[in-house]
Amino acid sequence: MPDFTRPKALIDIPTHYCPGCTHGIIHRLVAEVIDEMGIEGDTIGVCPVGCSVLEYFYFGCDMMQASHGRSPAVATGIKRAHPDKFVFTYQGDGDLAAIGTGETVHAAARGENITIIFVNNTTYGMTGGQMAPTTLPGQITQTTPYGRNIKTEGYPIRICEMLSQLDGVAYAERTSVHDPKSVLATKKAIRKGFEVQKNKQGFSIIEILSTCPTNWGMSPMKAIERLKSDMLPYYPLGIYKEAGI
């Protein structure tokens, strides 16, 4: 039978997320993995600026606030100072793939033994819905009112495909949370990312396709349909690297 009780690692308070936002699902999955591995007291999370900026209110483990985009750098310092701890970051696409591109790529290239939870909803969520590096061609945002034009704004960045080429990356997988099957697959991927870190195998990233009903201007159900119809074809789900696991 499914367990509908609140995970111990998830604090029992209301969140600030918009109605229909899938961050809540992902938070629960991370907390369930922490509970099941029994590592709440040995886990340190890093949250940056963005929709996850108040994440330290929601998780029972130790949390550190990082500047916009700098979570992988902060996580690197924490992990090197506390190599016996589980260190993860929780970042959006505007944070990780734009202002934090350098930190992300170089932490991956160095093979830092950290786990990155990367939530991709193809927009800057907290700051008002501007174009992000992951915004799809033709997608309307606050800064692309006529749709993203690849001739002027370039192409979206496929993070898992890019990072999987780096030797320091041990595990890279893209999942989603658009239906029960995908939610279970996402939890399995998060668990694997923590296991990779436990085994000292190097850098791991779990990219999770998510929705942003508010900035997409859609109902939650329409947003889920948009994820399936528009995002999945451009960002195929699957394991992009699984080195020696």
Buried (B, 14 or more C-beta within 10 A) or exposed (E): EEEEEEBBBBBEEEBBBBEBBBBBBBBBBBBBBBBEBEBBEBBBBBBBBBBBBBBBEBBBBBBBBBBBBBBBBBBBEBBEEEEEBBBBBBBBBBBBBBBBBEBBBBBBBBBBBBBBBBBBBBBBBBBEBBBBBBBBBEBBBEBBEEBBEEEEBEEBBBBBBBBBEBEBBBBBBBBBBBEEEBBEBBBBBBBBBBBBBEEEBBBBBBBBBBBBBBBBEBEBEBBBBBBBEBBBEBBEBEBBBBBEE
